[in-house]
Amino acid sequence: MPLPAKALRYGQLKRKTAGSAVPTSGHEVYKVEFVDTDGQTKTGFYKELIPDGIGDGSYPDILAKYSVAASILVRLALGARGAEDRLVLDEEGRIKGTVSVNLPDYKPLYTSGQTLPLDPQEKEWVCPSTETLLKYNVAELLVSALRIKCDDRHPGNFSLFGLIDWDMALYPYTYIMKGKRLVDGITKELPEKGMQLLSKHLDNFPNVEGRTHFPTNALPGNGNILKRFQSYAEFQKLATNQALKTEAGDISWQEQFFSALLKELLTFDPDMLRARLKEYFGEEMPLDYLSLPKEKHEQLAKTYPDLFNEKTNKEPFIDHIMRVFQREYDELYNAVVLYAGCTKNDSGAPVVGFNRFLRNKPSAVHKTLQWADLQNEKMQEYWERYIKESNNGALDAYTTPPEGRYDLARMRQRYHQIWRDAHSPTIKAIIDDGYTLIRQLANDLRVKPLPLATKEELEFTNLTESFQLIGVPKLLTESKSVDCDNASNLKLGLQALENFVWQLHNCTKEYYEVERKNLSVEHNQAFCEAVSKLIHKSENEVLPHLLGSKWEGSFGECLKNLQQFYNGLHFQRHLISKDVALHESATHDYSALLTRKHTDEEVVTSCLNTLFTWVNTLEKETFNEIILNTIEGYQPSFYNITARRYRAPEVETYLKTTTDDCANRLATILSEGGTESSSLNTHLLKNLVPIMLKATQAQVNVNLLSVGNAIEHNDFKAEFYAKKAKEFVKNDERFTIAVSKLKIAQFSNVMFAWAEKQTPKRIKAIIRRALDDYQPYYWNVFSAKARTPVVEGFLKKTYANEKLLALILTDGGNEESSLNTILLKKILAAMKQDLAQKKSDTPDLSVVGDITEEHLPYYGSQLKEYAKPKTFQKPIPVQSPSQQLQ
């Protein structure tokens, strides 16, 4: 294999000294020198592989590749503030280790207990105050450490001048390669879960959880106080939104923080990144994860089956790592671009949403573009020098061909996409409020209101595909089914409102479905003009019909929100605007639209709809495995004597025998059992909803932002959701489970049809046996067979079988000991007997096959609706004794 352009041969290195130029954390590091293409001698720190079978096996071949790749990714946004790592190969092309090129002026921060320098400037460099952290824009370094998911940002690896050491970056992957820490999965969550980037990390940043070593840790995650930052309290203060006064104006922490996040988003360019990776790895070097010990490579394949498998093992490493980088970028994009802010973080400071930052600080994008332009100039300078004076030395990091440089035009398009997507929750909320208003007004015009329809559930594959944020427009026609005169002002207003919302959704979708590579300011201008025309049109066609009614104010509020949204959406105007204070409302605060409680009825319904839609996309085996793993992992507290896993065998048997689709499987499980905190149903919702949100990216639905937020902050009301899910599956007509609305309607029809075909003698005998078993609660001395006299009276009449049963079932309670439940048990047993013995020709009698006695108390409560009309049937003529015996 040819030597990659920016890899080194072991023979090029000249060892200087061994030891402690940087803290080694137990891995021996050697200071070395090598000569670059300019003839300049560079220093670096060589780390030799420790493969399996040698020592602790903590630095295998694949981890060396990951370390170098991480340094390339970090340098996209940090440039020279991120240490450059390179592979070191022997003459046969085998990896021997890595070299970390020395960062100029690197001064590691001090740990607790180290004696501080007397010189004030030197002291600030190693134990910085909050002011110094702001002065050196440490936000960029902290954001980089967060974004790269580094678990080893101890003081030795952190400096005001940059970051070094990447073998524990991308830690959700590399901890398996390296071997996990003792605390992983014990005192802190496993990295693949604990290091997932969530909005709560942005609320309190730089105070984050789940990192073993991070500058804000009061105590390192592994308890090693010797690696605590001496200035950790100063880092923590940043979360209070500290500010620094300069000649150019105040610089606040939040401005630096969000600017750093924007820089990370803008500087990620897959084409450019791939070109840079090619220089360090070539195109032939394979992933070769199977060279790891069996336990490690099997764990990688189990945790990330799409990234580590027999096929990817042989593919070029750069193909693999690009998929990893894109996966991590999508997670970052999701968390940042849709970040809504918080009214008060754990440090007591309000944090603005990301779209507020973009609106108020247009200079942020210009600064990033200027920085990228300067980087390009430097790369061009080094490249020209290399072409002119090419020799056998090692290439400098900045000796980069054109394809590895920043494409400013693509960065501007990326920013337009970020700008557009950051506003998607707001416009989606306005559109959804319009749909809700249509349904509410239509119901107000109906004699019998209909249940409010739920919002359309969307399928997501990748959040960076913007059109998926908006959904498919649908022209509602509620006005066709209202109960009022066609000339009614409100009906005319409803028709105009339906058309207005449909057109608004359509023009929004047109804008959002433009791919990033084609996105231009003309698309934004066209959208703005369309919204402006719709606002004007609605003032003439919708509002006049609603004036003087209670709907005037509701539509006026919707229109006001749209107008204020429109006022701030012009992309070209934004780019030439001046900055305003971050917490000053440049246009309008949309927090009221976006911060809805996750227990609101509409939010719960949207969440449950999305859950069942997603569940039905799973393979049945995958679904069964999720449910069984949840049951297996559920361990109630030892002192909770009510928390018995009594449903486990029943659910396991059901999953093995059923042929239902996954949605009906879940509905069946949730329709039964309790909903208290220790119940299986509650535990299932607690586990399934987070998986669903992550798998479908459904949190981009405005309603589900609050659900994701509640889960992140451990405030998800799983008991409440379990209770609502039980109601949901019983009432939603998509389900065919035993207690569904459809199944109860079928049972009612079949039961009354079957009763009609029986002799009066048989039906009355069933009723009398039920009366014999009927026993009211023993402590209620006033109700001794309270219903018996009434029912005996019915039996003396000559009612048709259907009416006789209906008269009984429409009255009374439906508890386990109630007459209705006892009677339904007798009827169900008789119907099943006829079914088994094929004694009845009643159509669809097989519907009773999967109905059990446990379902009947609920059935009784629902059958009243179907039985009531049958109580109005006329009595049948009196029969002779001989006829009654037939």
C-alpha positions in Angstrom: 0.0 0.0 0.0 1.4 3.4 -1.0 2.2 5.8 1.9 -0.7 8.3 2.3 0.4 11.9 1.6 0.2 13.0 5.2 1.3 9.8 6.9 4.9 9.3 8.1 7.4 6.5 7.8 8.8 5.4 11.1 12.3 6.0 9.7 11.4 9.8 9.3 11.2 10.2 13.0 14.1 11.2 15.2 13.6 10.4 18.8 14.5 13.3 21.2 13.6 12.3 24.8 11.2 10.0 26.5 8.9 11.0 29.2 6.7 13.8 30.3 6.6 16.6 27.7 2.8 16.0 28.0 1.0 14.0 30.6 0.9 10.4 29.3 -1.9 8.9 31.3 0.0 5.6 31.5 0.8 5.3 27.8 4.5 5.9 27.1 5.0 8.9 24.7 8.2 9.9 23.0 9.2 13.3 21.8 10.3 13.2 18.2 11.4 15.4 15.3 10.7 15.2 11.6 11.4 17.5 8.6 8.5 18.9 6.6 8.5 19.9 2.9 9.7 23.4 3.8 12.8 21.9 5.3 11.5 23.0 8.7 12.1 20.7 11.7 8.9 20.0 13.5 8.4 18.3 16.9 5.7 15.9 17.9 4.8 13.2 20.3 5.0 9.6 19.2 2.6 7.0 20.7 3.3 3.4 19.7 0.5 0.9 19.2 -0.4 -1.4 22.1 -2.3 -4.1 20.2 -4.1 -7.1 21.8 -1.6 -9.4 23.5 0.8 -6.6 24.4 0.2 -5.0 27.8 -3.4 -3.9 28.2 -4.1 -3.8 24.4 -5.4 -0.3 24.9 -4.1 1.3 21.6 -4.9 -1.1 18.7 -4.6 -0.3 15.0 -8.2 0.8 14.6 -8.0 3.2 17.5 -4.9 4.9 16.0 -7.0 5.4 12.8 -9.9 6.8 14.8 -7.5 9.2 16.7 -6.1 10.6 13.4 -9.6 10.9 11.9 -10.8 12.8 15.0 -8.0 15.3 14.8 -9.0 16.0 11.1 -12.6 16.6 12.1 -11.7 18.8 15.0 -9.5 21.0 12.9 -12.4 21.8 10.5 -13.6 24.3 13.0 -10.6 24.8 15.2 -7.8 25.1 12.6 -4.4 25.4 14.3 -6.0 25.2 17.8 -6.5 21.5 17.3 -3.5 19.2 17.4 -2.8 17.4 14.2 -2.3 13.6 14.5 -0.7 11.5 11.8 -0.3 7.8 11.2 3.2 6.3 11.4 3.8 3.3 9.2 6.7 0.9 8.9 8.3 0.0 5.6 5.8 -2.7 4.9 2.9 -0.2 5.3 1.8 -1.5 8.7 0.7 1.0 11.3 3.2 1.3 14.1 1.7 4.3 16.0 0.7 7.9 15.7 2.4 11.3 16.0 0.7 14.3 17.5 2.3 17.4 16.0 3.3 19.9 18.7 1.0 22.9 19.2 2.9 26.2 19.5 2.6 27.8 22.9 0.7 24.9 24.3 0.4 25.3 28.1 -1.7 22.7 29.8 -4.0 23.9 32.6 -3.2 23.1 36.2 -4.8 20.5 38.3 -6.1 21.1 41.8 -3.2 21.3 44.2 -0.5 22.4 41.8 1.5 25.4 42.9 0.5 28.4 40.7 3.1 30.7 39.1 3.8 34.0 40.7 3.6 35.9 37.4 0.0 37.0 37.0 -0.1 36.4 33.2 1.4 32.9 33.5 -1.1 32.2 36.3 -4.0 33.2 34.1 -2.7 30.9 31.3 -2.7 27.8 33.6 -5.6 28.7 36.0 -7.8 31.1 34.0 -10.5 33.3 35.4 -13.8 33.6 33.7 -12.7 36.8 32.0 -9.7 35.1 30.6 -11.8 32.2 29.3 -14.0 34.7 27.5 -10.9 36.6 26.2 -9.4 33.4 24.7 -12.8 32.3 23.3 -12.6 29.0 25.1 -16.2 28.4 24.0 -14.8 27.1 20.7 -12.6 24.5 22.5 -15.4 23.4 24.8 -17.9 23.0 22.0 -15.3 21.0 20.0 -14.8 18.7 23.0 -18.6 18.3 23.3 -19.1 17.7 19.6 -16.3 15.2 19.2 -17.6 13.4 22.3 -14.2 13.3 24.0 -14.1 11.7 27.5 -10.5 12.7 28.3 -10.5 16.5 28.5 -8.4 16.5 31.7 -6.1 19.5 32.4 -3.1 18.0 30.6 -5.1 17.8 27.4 -6.6 21.3 27.6 -4.9 24.7 27.0 -6.1 28.2 26.3 -4.1 27.8 23.1 -5.7 24.5 21.9 -6.6 20.8 22.4 -4.5 17.7 22.1 -4.9 13.9 22.4 -7.7 12.2 20.5 -7.6 8.5 21.5 -10.7 9.0 23.6 -12.6 11.2 21.2 -15.7 9.7 19.6 -15.9 7.7 22.9 -19.2 5.9 22.2 -17.2 4.0 19.6 -13.6 4.1 20.9 -14.3 2.9 24.4 -15.1 -0.5 22.9 -11.8 -0.5 21.0 -9.7 0.8 23.9 -11.5 -1.1 26.7 -14.0 0.7 28.8 -13.3 2.5 32.1 -14.4 0.9 35.3 -17.1 3.6 35.7 -18.7 3.1 32.2 -22.1 1.5 32.6 -21.8 1.5 36.4 -21.6 5.0 38.0 -22.3 6.6 34.6 -24.3 5.4 31.6 -22.6 3.6 28.8 -21.2 6.2 26.4 -23.5 5.4 23.4 -26.4 6.6 25.6 -24.8 8.9 28.1 -22.9 11.0 25.6 -25.7 11.5 23.2 -26.0 15.2 22.5 -29.3 16.5 23.9 -30.9 19.9 24.3 -30.4 19.8 28.1 -26.6 19.9 27.4 -27.2 23.3 25.6 -29.3 24.6 28.5 -26.5 24.3 31.0 -23.4 24.2 28.9 -20.5 24.1 29.7 -21.8 22.2 32.7 -22.5 18.8 31.2 -23.1 15.3 32.6 -21.7 12.0 31.5 -18.0 13.0 30.9 -15.3 11.4 32.9 -13.0 14.4 32.4 -14.3 17.9 31.5 -13.2 21.3 32.7 -16.5 21.9 34.7 -16.3 18.7 36.7 -16.1 19.4 40.4 -15.1 15.7 40.7 -13.9 13.7 37.7 -16.3 10.9 36.8 -13.8 8.3 37.9 -13.2 10.0 41.2 -9.6 10.9 40.4 -9.3 14.3 42.2 -5.7 14.6 40.9 -7.1 15.3 37.4 -9.6 18.0 38.5 -9.1 21.4 36.9 -7.9 23.9 39.4 -10.1 26.5 37.7 -13.2 24.3 37.4 -15.4 26.8 39.3 -14.5 29.6 36.8 -15.5 27.3 33.9 -18.8 26.6 35.7 -19.6 30.3 36.0 -19.8 30.6 32.2 -23.3 29.0 32.4 -24.5 32.1 34.2 -23.8 33.9 30.9 -20.8 35.9 32.0 -19.8 38.8 29.8 -16.5 40.6 29.0 -16.4 44.4 28.2 -14.1 45.2 25.3 -13.5 48.2 23.2 -15.6 46.6 20.5 -18.5 46.1 23.0 -19.6 43.4 25.4 -18.8 39.7 24.6 -21.2 37.3 26.3 -20.7 33.6 26.9 -23.9 32.7 25.1 -22.8 34.7 22.0 -19.5 32.8 21.9 -21.2 29.5 22.6 -23.8 29.7 19.8 -21.2 31.2 17.4 -19.0 28.1 18.1 -21.9 25.8 17.4 -22.7 27.6 14.2 -19.0 27.4 13.2 -19.1 23.6 13.7 -22.2 23.3 11.6 -20.9 25.5 8.8 -17.4 24.1 8.5 -18.6 20.5 8.0 -18.5 19.8 4.3 -18.5 16.0 3.4 -16.7 16.6 0.1 -13.9 18.7 1.7 -13.6 16.4 4.7 -13.3 13.3 2.5 -10.5 15.0 0.5 -8.6 15.7 3.7 -9.1 12.2 5.0 -7.8 10.8 1.8 -4.5 12.6 2.4 -4.0 10.9 5.8 -5.3 7.4 5.0 -5.3 7.0 1.2 -8.2 5.1 -0.4 -6.9 1.5 0.2 -6.5 1.3 3.9 -9.4 -0.9 5.2 -11.5 -0.6 8.3 -10.3 -4.0 9.5 -12.2 -3.9 12.8 -12.2 -7.7 12.9 -8.5 -7.5 13.8 -9.7 -6.6 17.3 -10.2 -9.4 19.9 -13.4 -11.3 19.5 -15.1 -9.7 22.5 -14.4 -6.2 21.2 -15.3 -6.7 17.6 -18.5 -8.5 18.5 -19.5 -5.7 20.8 -18.9 -3.1 18.1 -21.1 -5.2 15.7 -23.8 -5.5 18.2 -23.9 -1.8 19.2 -23.5 -0.4 15.6 -24.5 -3.2 13.2 -24.7 -0.8 10.2 -21.2 0.5 10.8 -19.4 -2.7 11.8 -20.1 -5.8 9.8 -18.3 -8.3 7.5 -19.0 -6.0 4.5 -17.7 -2.8 6.0 -14.7 -4.6 7.5 -13.2 -4.8 4.0 -14.2 -1.3 2.8 -11.9 1.7 2.9 -11.6 3.2 6.3 -12.5 6.6 4.9 -15.8 5.3 3.7 -16.6 4.0 7.2 -15.4 7.1 9.1 -17.4 9.4 6.8 -20.6 7.5 7.8 -19.7 7.9 11.4 -19.0 11.6 11.0 -22.3 12.1 9.1 -24.2 10.3 11.8 -22.6 12.5 14.5 -23.2 15.6 12.5 -26.9 14.8 12.1 -27.2 14.5 15.8 -25.5 17.8 16.3 -27.6 19.5 13.7 -30.8 18.2 15.3 -29.9 19.3 18.8 -28.6 22.8 17.8 -30.8 24.0 14.9 -34.1 23.1 16.6 -32.9 24.3 20.1 -35.7 26.3 21.6 -33.8 27.8 24.6 -34.9 27.7 28.2 -36.4 30.3 30.5 -33.9 29.5 33.3 -31.1 27.0 33.4 -29.6 25.3 36.5 -27.4 28.3 37.0 -30.4 30.7 37.0 -29.8 32.2 33.6 -32.2 32.3 30.6 -30.8 30.8 27.4 -32.0 32.0 24.1 -33.2 29.6 21.3 -30.9 29.1 18.3 -33.2 30.9 15.9 -33.1 33.9 18.2 -29.3 33.8 18.1 -29.3 33.7 14.3 -31.7 36.6 14.0 -30.0 38.8 16.5 -26.4 38.0 15.5 -26.1 38.0 11.7 -22.4 38.9 12.2 -21.8 35.3 13.4 -22.0 33.8 9.9 -19.8 36.5 8.4 -17.1 35.9 11.0 -17.1 32.2 10.2 -16.9 32.9 6.5 -14.0 35.4 7.0 -12.2 32.8 9.2 -12.6 30.1 6.5 -11.4 32.5 3.8 -8.2 33.2 5.8 -7.7 29.5 6.2 -8.0 29.1 2.5 -5.4 31.8 1.9 -3.0 30.0 4.2 -3.6 26.7 2.5 -3.1 28.3 -0.9 0.2 29.8 0.2 1.5 26.5 1.5 0.3 24.6 -1.5 2.1 27.0 -3.9 5.3 26.7 -1.9 5.0 22.9 -2.0 4.5 22.9 -5.8 7.5 25.1 -6.2 9.9 23.6 -3.7 8.7 20.0 -3.6 11.1 17.7 -1.7 10.9 14.4 0.2 9.8 16.0 3.5 6.5 15.5 5.2 3.6 17.7 4.1 2.5 20.4 6.4 -1.1 20.3 7.6 -1.9 23.4 5.6 -0.4 22.0 2.4 -3.8 21.2 1.1 -5.1 20.9 -2.5 -8.1 22.9 -3.6 -10.6 20.1 -3.1 -9.6 20.0 0.6 -10.4 23.7 1.2 -13.5 25.5 2.4 -16.1 26.1 -0.3 -17.5 29.5 0.7 -20.5 29.2 -1.7 -21.5 25.8 -0.2 -21.0 27.3 3.3 -23.5 30.1 2.5 -26.0 27.5 1.2 -25.5 25.5 4.4 -26.2 28.7 6.4 -29.4 29.3 4.4 -30.5 25.8 5.2 -29.7 26.2 8.9 -31.6 29.6 8.9 -34.6 28.0 7.2 -34.7 24.9 9.4 -34.2 26.9 12.6 -37.5 28.6 11.8 -39.4 25.4 10.9 -40.8 24.7 14.3 -42.4 28.2 14.3 -44.0 28.1 10.9 -45.1 24.5 11.6 -46.7 25.6 14.9 -48.6 28.4 13.0 -49.8 26.0 10.4 -50.9 23.5 13.0 -52.7 26.2 14.9 -54.5 27.0 11.7 -55.6 23.4 11.3 -56.8 23.3 14.9 -58.8 26.5 14.4 -60.5 25.0 11.4 -61.6 21.9 13.4 -62.7 24.0 16.4 -64.8 26.3 14.3 -66.3 23.4 12.3 -67.3 21.7 15.6 -68.9 24.8 16.8 -71.1 24.7 13.7 -72.1 21.1 14.2 -75.1 19.8 16.2 -73.0 16.8 17.2 -69.3 17.7 17.4 -66.7 15.3 16.2 -63.5 14.4 18.1 -60.7 16.8 17.2 -58.5 15.1 14.6 -54.9 14.6 15.4 -52.2 16.3 13.5 -50.6 14.4 10.6 -47.7 12.2 11.7 -44.6 12.4 9.6 -42.0 9.8 8.7 -38.4 11.0 9.0 -35.2 9.5 7.8 -32.7 12.3 8.1 -33.3 15.6 9.8 -31.1 17.5 7.4 -33.6 16.7 4.6 -35.6 19.9 5.4 -38.8 19.1 3.5 -39.6 16.4 6.1 -40.0 19.0 8.8 -43.1 20.5 7.3 -45.3 17.5 6.2 -47.7 17.1 3.3 -50.4 19.8 2.9 -53.9 18.6 3.1 -57.0 20.6 2.2 -59.5 20.2 5.0 -63.1 20.1 4.0 -64.8 20.4 7.4 -67.1 23.0 6.0 -68.9 20.3 3.9 -70.2 18.5 7.1 -71.3 21.4 9.3 -75.0 21.9 10.3 -75.7 25.5 9.2 -77.0 27.5 6.3 -74.7 27.7 3.3 -75.0 31.5 3.4 -73.9 31.6 7.0 -71.0 34.1 7.5 -69.2 31.6 9.8 -69.5 28.8 7.2 -68.1 31.1 4.5 -65.4 32.1 6.9 -64.6 28.5 7.5 -64.3 27.7 3.8 -62.0 30.7 3.3 -59.9 29.6 6.4 -59.6 26.1 5.0 -58.2 27.5 1.7 -55.9 29.9 3.5 -54.2 27.3 5.7 -53.9 24.9 2.8 -52.2 27.5 0.6 -49.9 28.5 3.5 -48.8 24.9 4.0 -48.3 24.5 0.3 -46.0 27.5 -0.1 -44.1 26.5 3.0 -43.5 23.0 1.7 -42.3 24.4 -1.7 -39.6 26.4 0.1 -38.6 23.6 2.5 -38.3 20.9 -0.2 -35.6 22.8 -2.1 -32.4 20.8 -1.6 -29.4 22.6 0.0 -27.3 22.5 -3.2 -30.0 24.4 -5.1 -31.1 26.8 -2.3 -30.8 30.5 -3.2 -32.0 33.8 -1.9 -34.6 33.8 -4.7 -36.3 30.8 -3.0 -36.5 32.7 0.2 -37.8 35.8 -1.5 -40.5 33.8 -3.3 -41.7 32.3 0.0 -41.8 35.7 1.7 -43.8 37.1 -1.1 -46.2 34.2 -1.0 -46.7 34.6 2.8 -47.2 38.4 2.3 -49.9 37.9 -0.3 -51.7 35.3 1.9 -51.8 37.6 4.8 -53.3 40.4 2.7 -55.7 37.9 1.1 -56.9 36.5 4.5 -57.6 40.0 5.7 -60.1 40.4 2.8 -61.5 36.9 2.5 -61.4 35.3 6.0 -61.5 38.0 8.6 -64.6 39.9 7.4 -66.7 36.7 7.9 -65.5 36.2 11.5 -65.9 39.8 12.7 -68.2 40.1 15.7 -67.8 36.4 16.6 -65.6 34.8 19.2 -63.5 33.4 16.3 -62.4 36.9 15.3 -59.8 37.0 18.1 -58.6 33.4 17.5 -57.9 34.1 13.9 -56.5 37.5 14.7 -53.9 35.8 17.0 -53.0 33.3 14.3 -52.6 36.1 11.7 -50.5 38.2 14.1 -48.1 35.3 14.7 -47.8 34.8 10.9 -47.1 38.5 10.3 -44.4 38.7 12.9 -42.8 35.5 11.5 -42.9 37.0 8.1 -41.3 40.3 9.3 -38.1 38.4 10.3 -37.8 35.8 7.7 -36.2 37.8 4.8 -32.9 36.1 4.4 -31.2 38.9 2.4 -32.3 41.5 4.9 -31.0 39.4 7.7 -27.6 39.1 6.0 -27.2 42.9 5.9 -28.7 43.6 9.3 -26.7 44.8 12.3 -26.4 42.8 15.5 -28.6 43.5 18.4 -28.3 42.3 22.0 -28.8 38.6 22.3 -31.7 38.8 24.8 -33.3 41.7 23.0 -36.3 40.6 20.9 -35.4 41.6 17.4 -38.8 40.5 16.1 -41.0 38.4 18.1 -40.6 35.7 20.8 -42.1 32.5 19.7 -41.6 30.7 23.0 -45.4 30.5 23.6 -45.8 28.6 20.4 -43.0 26.2 21.1 -43.2 25.5 24.8 -46.2 23.3 25.2 -46.7 20.8 28.1 -46.0 17.3 27.1 -49.2 16.3 29.0 -51.5 18.4 26.8 -54.1 16.3 25.2 -53.0 17.2 21.6 -49.4 16.4 22.4 -50.2 13.1 24.0 -52.3 12.1 21.0 -49.6 13.1 18.5 -47.0 11.1 20.5 -49.2 8.0 20.7 -50.1 8.2 17.0 -46.4 8.5 16.1 -45.5 5.6 18.4 -48.0 3.2 16.8 -47.1 4.3 13.3 -43.4 3.7 14.0 -44.0 0.4 15.8 -45.7 -0.9 12.6 -42.6 -0.2 10.6 -40.6 -2.7 12.7 -40.1 -6.3 11.9 -42.2 -8.5 14.2 -39.1 -10.2 15.6 -37.5 -6.8 16.3 -40.6 -5.6 18.1 -40.9 -8.8 20.1 -37.3 -8.5 21.2 -37.8 -4.9 22.3 -40.8 -5.9 24.4 -39.1 -9.0 25.9 -35.9 -7.0 26.7 -38.0 -4.4 28.4 -39.7 -7.1 30.5 -36.4 -8.7 31.3 -34.8 -5.5 32.3 -37.7 -4.4 34.5 -36.7 -5.0 38.2 -39.1 -3.4 40.7 -37.7 -2.1 44.0 -37.5 -4.9 46.6 -39.7 -3.0 49.0 -42.4 -2.5 46.5 -44.6 -5.4 47.3 -47.3 -4.4 44.7 -44.8 -4.4 41.8 -45.1 -8.0 40.8 -44.1 -8.9 37.2 -47.2 -11.1 37.0 -47.9 -10.2 33.3 -44.6 -11.4 32.0 -45.6 -15.0 31.2 -48.9 -13.9 29.7 -47.2 -11.3 27.4 -44.4 -13.7 26.4 -47.0 -16.4 25.5 -49.0 -13.9 23.5 -46.0 -12.7 21.5 -45.1 -16.3 20.6 -48.6 -17.2 19.4 -50.1 -14.1 17.9 -50.2 -13.2 14.2 -51.2 -9.6 14.8 -49.2 -6.7 13.3 -46.9 -4.8 15.6 -49.3 -2.0 16.3 -52.0 -4.3 17.4 -49.5 -6.3 19.5 -48.5 -3.2 21.4 -52.2 -2.1 21.6 -53.1 -5.5 23.1 -50.4 -5.3 25.8 -51.2 -1.7 26.7 -55.0 -2.3 26.8 -54.6 -4.6 29.8 -52.9 -4.4 33.2 -52.4 -1.4 35.4 -51.0 2.0 34.8 -49.4 2.7 38.2 -45.7 3.5 38.4 -44.7 -0.2 38.9 -46.8 -1.5 36.0 -45.5 -3.1 32.9 -47.4 -0.6 30.8 -45.8 2.4 32.4 -42.4 0.8 32.0 -43.0 0.1 28.4 -44.0 3.7 27.6 -40.9 4.9 29.6 -38.7 2.8 27.3 -40.5 2.9 24.0 -41.2 6.6 23.6 -37.5 7.7 23.8 -36.5 4.9 21.3 -39.3 6.1 18.9 -38.2 9.7 19.1 -34.7 8.9 18.3 -35.5 6.3 15.6 -38.0 8.5 13.7 -36.6 12.0 14.5 -40.2 12.7 15.4 -39.3 15.3 17.9 -39.1 17.7 15.0 -42.9 17.7 15.1 -43.7 20.8 17.2 -45.9 18.8 19.5 -43.2 16.3 20.3 -40.4 18.8 21.1 -41.9 19.0 24.6 -42.0 15.2 24.9 -38.3 14.9 24.0 -37.5 17.8 26.4 -39.4 16.1 29.3 -37.5 12.8 28.7 -34.2 14.6 28.6 -34.9 16.3 31.9 -36.3 13.1 33.5 -39.8 14.7 33.8 -41.6 12.3 31.4 -45.0 11.4 32.9 -45.0 7.7 32.0 -47.9 6.8 34.2 -50.0 9.5 32.7 -49.1 8.3 29.2 -49.8 4.7 30.1 -53.3 5.7 31.2 -53.9 7.7 28.1 -52.5 4.9 25.9 -55.0 2.5 27.4 -57.8 4.9 26.4 -56.3 5.5 23.0 -56.1 1.9 21.9 -59.7 1.3 23.0 -61.0 4.2 21.0 -58.9 4.4 17.9 -60.6 2.5 15.0 -57.3 1.3 13.5 -57.0 -1.4 16.2 -58.6 -4.8 16.1 -57.7 -5.8 19.6 -60.2 -7.5 21.9 -61.2 -4.2 23.7 -61.1 -1.9 20.6 -64.1 0.1 19.6 -64.3 -2.0 16.4 -64.2 -5.3 18.3 -66.9 -4.2 20.8 -69.2 -3.1 17.9 -68.7 -6.5 16.2 -69.4 -8.3 19.5 -72.5 -6.3 20.1 -73.9 -7.1 16.6 -73.0 -10.8 16.8 -74.4 -11.1 20.4 -77.8 -9.6 19.6 -77.9 -11.5 16.3 -77.1 -14.7 18.1 -79.7 -14.0 20.8 -82.4 -13.4 18.2 -81.9 -16.9 16.8 -82.2 -18.6 20.3 -85.5 -19.7 21.8 -86.9 -17.4 24.6 -86.6 -20.4 26.9 -82.8 -20.6 26.4 -82.2 -16.9 26.8 -84.4 -16.7 30.0 -82.6 -19.7 31.4 -79.2 -18.0 30.9 -80.6 -14.9 32.6 -81.9 -16.9 35.6 -78.5 -18.6 36.1 -76.9 -15.2 36.1 -79.4 -14.0 38.7 -78.6 -17.0 40.9 -74.9 -16.1 40.8 -75.5 -12.4 41.2 -74.3 -11.3 44.7 -74.0 -7.6 45.5 -71.2 -6.5 47.9 -71.7 -8.2 51.3 -71.3 -4.9 53.2 -74.1 -3.2 51.3 -77.1 -4.3 53.4 -79.5 -2.1 51.5 -78.8 -3.7 48.1 -79.6 -7.4 48.6 -80.1 -8.4 45.0 -81.3 -4.9 44.2 -81.8 -5.6 40.5 -83.4 -9.0 40.9 -87.0 -7.8 41.2 -86.7 -5.6 38.2 -85.2 -8.3 36.0 -87.8 -10.8 37.3 -90.4 -8.4 36.0 -88.7 -8.3 32.6 -88.8 -12.1 32.5 -92.5 -12.2 33.0 -93.0 -10.0 29.9 -93.0 -11.3 26.3 -90.1 -9.2 25.1 -88.0 -10.3 22.1 -84.7 -11.8 23.1 -82.7 -8.8 21.9 -84.9 -6.3 23.9 -84.8 -8.4 27.0 -81.0 -8.5 27.0 -80.9 -4.8 26.1 -83.1 -3.8 29.0 -80.8 -5.5 31.4 -77.5 -4.3 30.0 -78.5 -0.6 29.6 -79.0 -0.4 33.4 -76.8 -1.1 36.4 -73.0 -1.2 36.9 -70.3 -3.2 35.2 -68.1 -4.2 38.1 -66.8 -7.7 38.3 -69.6 -8.7 40.7 -72.3 -6.8 38.8 -75.3 -8.6 37.2 -74.3 -7.3 33.8 -70.8 -8.8 34.0 -72.1 -12.1 35.3 -74.7 -12.2 32.5 -72.2 -11.4 29.8 -70.0 -14.2 31.1 -72.9 -16.7 30.7 -73.7 -15.3 27.2 -70.1 -15.5 26.1 -69.8 -19.1 27.4 -72.9 -20.1 25.5 -71.8 -18.4 22.3 -68.4 -20.1 22.5 -70.1 -23.5 23.1 -72.2 -23.0 20.0 -69.1 -22.0 18.0 -67.2 -25.1 19.2 -70.1 -27.4 18.5 -71.1 -25.6 15.3 -74.7 -25.3 16.6 -75.3 -21.8 15.4 -75.5 -20.3 11.9 -75.0 -16.8 13.3 -72.7 -14.9 10.9 -69.3 -13.9 12.3 -69.8 -15.8 15.5 -66.0 -16.5 15.4 -65.5 -12.9 16.6 -65.9 -14.2 20.2 -62.9 -16.5 19.9 -60.3 -14.2 21.5 -62.7 -12.4 24.0 -62.0 -13.5 27.6 -64.0 -13.0 30.8 -61.5 -10.4 31.9 -62.6 -8.1 29.0 -66.3 -8.2 30.0 -66.5 -5.5 32.7 -65.2 -3.0 30.1 -67.4 -4.5 27.4 -70.4 -4.0 29.6 -69.7 -0.3 30.0 -69.4 0.1 26.2 -72.4 -2.1 25.2 -74.9 0.4 26.8 -74.5 2.6 23.7 -75.4 -0.3 21.4 -78.1 -1.8 23.6 -80.1 1.4 24.2 -81.8 1.6 20.8 -83.0 -2.0 21.1 -84.9 -1.2 24.3 -87.4 0.7 22.1 -88.5 -2.4 20.1 -92.2 -3.3 20.3 -93.2 -6.4 22.4 -93.8 -9.5 20.4 -97.2 -11.2 20.5 -98.0 -13.5 23.4 -97.2 -17.1 22.5 -99.0 -20.2 23.6 -97.2 -22.6 26.0 -96.5 -25.0 23.1 -94.9 -22.2 21.1 -92.7 -21.2 24.1 -91.3 -24.7 24.3 -90.1 -24.6 20.7 
